[in-house]
Amino acid sequence: MDWLTHFIWQDLLWHNGKLLGIDWSVWKVIGWLGNAVFFSRFFVQWYATEKKKQVVVPQAFWWLSLVGSVTLLCYGLFYLKDSVVIFAYAFTWIPYTRNLIIHRRNKAAQLVCAGCGKKAPPYSNFCPNCGGRLATVTS
Ligand SMILES: [Zn+2]
């Protein structure tokens, strides 16, 4: 087991006298945080999908996408100054923001069933929970 301890400490965690062999700076921390936030969205989406047993993209996915990609855009713009990274994240905030707006509008337009008190999708005629007729507002 001594070789394993040596391998983990000397080759993986503390490589060439640096944590993970990385030259750490403020921008490296920001870049890795952006990476971690952006990567974590996959687990959030996966968990939500497994929980509902259908493909679901929760609102948290879009927030993590937005925060992660804007952080990585800043990393590309101000630290790397690399056109490939800048272009990769330059426009992704547009669909992320749009999806957050649509999410919010949809949530605001949900109907509340007078029978059971559960929420129903916008424009529903019947409650998906109890089957009762929903009061529709005509304008
Ligand atoms: Zn109901």
Residues whose N, C-alpha, C, O or C-beta is under 5 A from the ligand:
A	BS01	ZN	C113 G115 C116 G117 C127 N129 C130 G131 G132
